[in-house]
Amino acid sequence: MKIRCIFRGAATIGALLGIFISTAASQDQPPNSPRISRPPSASSAPSGSRRSSRQQPSETEQFFFDAANHERAAQGLSQLKWDNALAAAARKHAALMANEGDMAHQLPGEPTLAQRASDAGARFSRVAENIAVGPDPSSIHIGWMDSPGHRANILGAKYNALGVGVVEADGQLYAVEDFSTAVEALSIEQQEEKVAAMLKARGFRVTEDRSEARSVCSGKAHIDNVPDIRTSMQILQYETPDLSNFNAEMDRKLRASTFRHAAVGACNPKDADKGLPRFHVVVLLY
């Protein structure tokens, strides 16, 4: 019994929004595989994913989802949430592989993994993929777990979402697992509140008036022309895919600043990608 597996490592957005993609391929011959006990069913899709036409996983897709979370639970890792948008992208790719009778992360004329997930409605800061062709779900899953690259995706501590697509053709299963670090769709106000909370945790006194910072962020007020209503001011601005913490440069500047009052303003980057979100924030220190 033989399966073929390929994994794609994470495509990520870093603090400077660079894309890193690593790939590797392997061919595995797993042992006869036992049935895997099924944890609870897939949970609802994470925030920020559009609803696809098909919401519930098939029985085979559910098997892969449950098996991945079973492996994570055994390692003390957080459970992945089912993502409908990732599942839609995975199903489309599985169907194309089955139709072509070929296995690859990007078939001729097909968009990249990140673009496929984005087009399906997923929002993420990191995305990765396992693909395989095999006779049954158990063999494929054990083959993935016996392969370091596939195993690393399944047990990736930074991933929080998973969508699975499976298509059967000529007695073989074409299976796709798409993992991501899902990012919430946040309003401007929610973005500002998250940054303000982090500043308050550092001891800054944050004003509720965000108009001036928003004007600088959106470009309506040039940095050099901000009304100097205070004796001095430090203007910091940055872009990030992750509002859960400050990037290294912002962290350094905040630690070095002698100002203890702050105003926060956020705006939408003009060229933001719908699937690879980033947040543009201005912090006025005075």
N, C-alpha and C positions, 0 to 999 in steps of 0.2 A: 504494500500500500504506500503510495507516494503522493506527497503534496509539494506544491511550489509556493514559496512565501517571499515577499519583499516588503521591507519597511521603509518609510521615509521619516527621518528624524525631524525635529521641530523646526518649523519656520517661525522666527520670532521677530518682534519689534523691540529693539533695545531703546535705551534712553535717548539716543540720537536717531532713532527710527531706522536703523540699518537692518537689512534682512539677512539672516543666517540660515542656510539650508544645508543639511548633511544627508547623504543617501548611502545606502549599502544594500547588497543583495545576498540572499542565501538560498540554498536548496536543502530541505530537510526531509528526513525519513523517520517520522516519530514512531514510537512503539504503539501497540494496541492500546487504545485509550479508554479509561472507565468513564461512566457517566459522571457529570459534575452536578452536585446538589445545587438547587436553584434558590438563591436569596430572594428577597422581596422584589416585586416587579419594578420596572423602570419608573422613575419619578418624573415629574413634569419638567418641561424644557426650561433652561435657565433664562433669565431676563435678557433681552436684547436679540433674541432669535425670532425671525418671522415664523408664523405657523405654516407648515407645508400641507399639501392636500391630503397626505396620509399621516396621521398622528401616531398610531400605535405600531410598535414593532411586530413583525411576524414572529412565529414561534422560534424559528431559527435565529433571527436577529436578537430576540430576547435571550436566547441561550448564550450568545456571545457577550451580550451586555452583562448578564448575570455572572458569567464565568469571569469576566474582567474584574467585576467588583468582589467576587469571591477571592480572587488572588490578592486584591488590594487589602481586603479585610484581614487576610492571613498575615500580611506584613504590617498591619496597624496603620494603613493609609486611609485617607478620607475616601468616601464613596463618590463615584462619578454620577452625574445627573444625565438623564437621557436628553439629547438635544435634537429636536425635530429638523432643524435646518441642516445640521451635520448629517443626519440620517438621509435627508433628501439628496445631499451631495454624494454620499456614499452609495446610495442606490443607483444614482445616475451613472456613476463611474463603474460600478459592478455590472450594470446592464451593458455598458459600452465594451467592457472587457469580454463579456460573454458573447456579444455580437461579433466582435473581432476575433474571438478565439485566442486572445493574447493577454498577457499580464504585464502591466507597467503602471507607474504612478502618473504618467502623462503620455497618452496615446497620441498619434499624429493628429494635429489640428485641435487638440483638446487644451483647455486652459490649465494653468498650474493648480496644484492642490489648494493654495491659499485663495486663488481667484474663484475656484469652484465653490469652496465653502462660503466665500463672501457673496457670490452670486445667489446662493441658496438662502441667504439671509443671516448667516452666522456672524457674530461679532466676537473678536478674539484678539489676544495679544500673542498667542502661540498656537500653532496647529501642527499635527503630525498624523501619520497614516500607516496602517498595516494592511497589506493585501495578500491574498492567497487563493490558490485553486486546489481543491481537494475533494475527496469522496463523502466526507461527513463532518459535522461541526466539531465533534470531540477531537478528531485527528488534527484538524486545522488549529484549534485552540492550543493543543499540547505542542504542536509544531511551533507555534508562535512563542510559547513559554520556554521552549528549548533553544530558541534563537536569541542571543543577547540583545540585538537591536529591537526585535518585536517585544521582548519582555520589558525592555526599558520604556517603551511607549505605554504598555499596559500598566506598569508600576510607576509611571512618571508622577512624582509628588506634586508638580506644578499644574497638572491637568485637573480640571474639574468637570469636564463635559465629554460625552461620547455619543456618537451616532453610528449606527451599523447598517450596512446594506448587503443583502445576499440575493444572488440570482442563480437559479439552477439551469444548466444547459448541458445536454449530452451526458447526463449522469454525473456531472461534476458541479460543485458549488463554487461560485465566484464570490468571495467574501471580502468586504472592505470595512475596516474600523477607522473612523476619523475621530481623533482626540483634539481637544482644544483647552486653552485657558480662556474661558468665556468672560467677556467684559459686559457689564451692565450698560444699557442705554440710559445715560444720565442727562437731565436737563441742565441748562446753564446754572440755575440756582442750586441744584444738587451738587454740581461740580464745585461751586464756590463754597458750599457748606462743608464739603469734605476737606478742602484745603484749609478753611478757617479752623476746623476742629483740630487739624494737625498743628497749626500755628498756636492755638490756645494751649495745646498739650506741651508746647515748648515754652510757655510763659508769655507769649505775645498777647496784647490786648487788641482784639480785632473789632473794628467799627462795623456797624450795620450798613453804613452808606457805601455802596459799591459802584456808584455812578462814575466816579473819576477813574477807578481802576478798569472798569469796563470800557470806558472811552479809549484808554491807552491800548487795551487789548485788541479792540476792534479796528484801531487805526484812525478813529474819529478825532482823537487828540494825539498829536505827535509827542513823543517823549520829551523833546526839547521845549515844547510849548505848554506843558502842563502848568496850570496856574500855581505859583509858589505860595500857597497859603500858609505854609509852615516855614520855619527857619531853614530846614534842610530836609531832604527826602532821598531815599534810595529806591530805585525802581528795578525790580527783578521780574523777568518773564521766562517761561520755559514751556516746552512741549513734552508730553509723556503719554504712553499708552496705559499707565497704571497710576491711579490716584490714591493708592493705598499707602504710599510713602513718597518722600521727596527723592529725586535723583541725586547722584553724588555731588554735582555742581551746586544745586540749590541747597543741599544740606551744608556744604562748606560755607556758602555765602551767608546763610542764616546763622550759623554758629559764629561767624566772624563779625556780624553786624552789632553795632552798639544801640540801634533803635529797638524800642520795645512795643511800638504801636504798629498796626498793620491794617491795610485794606486789601480786599481780594476781588478780582474781576476775572471772569472767564469769557471766552468767545469761541466760535467755531472756526477752526483752521479753514482757509479758503479752498485748499486742495486735499481735504481729508478724504481718505478711502473709506467707503461704507463698511467694509468688512474688517479692515485693519485700523481700528479707531485710535485716535490720539486726542489729547486734551491740551488746549492752549490756555495758559493761566498767567495773569499778571499779579504780582504782589507789590504793593507800595508800602515801604517801611519809613516811619518817621518818628 
